[in-house]
Amino acid sequence: MVSLPIPSHSPLYHSRPYATSSSLAITLSSPARSDYEDDDVPPEASLTAVRMFSSLPHRKIPPIISLGYSRVDAVIPDGDVSFSGPDHFRILGHSYVNHGIFSQVYDSMLGRWSLTGKMPCQTAVCKNTALVNRSLYVPAFAPYQCQLLKFDLTSYTWEIILPMPEMIMSASIFSHDQNIYLVGGFEELRGIMTAISVLILDWGESRESREWKEISIFSGTEEAFVGFTDGVHWLYDFETVAQNGLVCLHNPYTSQILLFDVREKLGVATSLLVGTRVYDVVWACN
């Protein structure tokens, strides 16, 4: 692996990515404000659409509509949903207003943000999204009820799909082959994870029969879990990145990385990176 410095003239040099998809990144280049959390977008923030592997120029994004504390949830390039042109993309964001959450969409063809209605939850934290058939699936984590929401990119409407699993931590969703997957840790005591599971959304035959089905799990008694925690039998948090069925988990406390592939048919083929050594592990599937 070769590490190259980011040129000082690049928008990525003095900024942070708020949303990425394929080779498109939405970055914030305004200075941070002490009265805003790390993921919040200040009203005067300068956003930029960066084409990381393209000759297309970077594009300045007008400030998000100021309604309250705002966040950017996702960016959807034209190539992912076949909108209308090589430089066409949309950005989904939301704002907290008077105990409600209102979404808004930026359309690069129109060059402006548009309000798209109230989300079907009073308060929530939206971490990441999954794209399937021109719809974004958004896990909304709230104090009393966590839901998986669906945002239709054609009609700009919201729908509650089903509740999120109970007691799940560091949850992240991703899509592959028109399926929606969920990976997360499960706790038993004092916020410490004792297992990590991979689940798939089973649509069932009706709305009432929708459910999350566990396809793989590994726990503290298994080699993969021990390696991922670097021999320390506790885990409070991890980060997830997924692309084309390949999933990477990162333990920020030990810097260990766990890779697995959901494309396997009979089991989940797993590569565990511990330092410079790689171990092959197979998770038992239910």
Secondary structure as UniProt FT lines:
FT   TURN            8..9
FT   TURN            11..14
FT   STRAND          16..21
FT   TURN            22..23
FT   STRAND          24..28
FT   TURN            34..35
FT   TURN            38..39
FT   TURN            43..44
FT   STRAND          47..51
FT   TURN            52..53
FT   STRAND          59..61
FT   STRAND          69..77
FT   HELIX           78..81
FT   TURN            86..87
FT   STRAND          89..97
FT   TURN            98..99
FT   STRAND          100..107
FT   TURN            108..111
FT   STRAND          112..118
FT   STRAND          125..126
FT   STRAND          130..132
FT   TURN            133..134
FT   STRAND          135..141
FT   STRAND          147..152
FT   TURN            153..155
FT   STRAND          158..163
FT   TURN            166..167
FT   STRAND          168..176
FT   TURN            177..178
FT   STRAND          179..189
FT   TURN            190..191
FT   STRAND          192..202
FT   HELIX           207..209
FT   STRAND          211..219
FT   TURN            220..221
FT   HELIX           223..228
FT   TURN            229..231
FT   STRAND          239..243
FT   TURN            244..245
FT   STRAND          246..250
FT   TURN            252..254
FT   STRAND          257..261
FT   TURN            262..263
FT   STRAND          268..274
FT   TURN            275..276
FT   STRAND          277..283
//
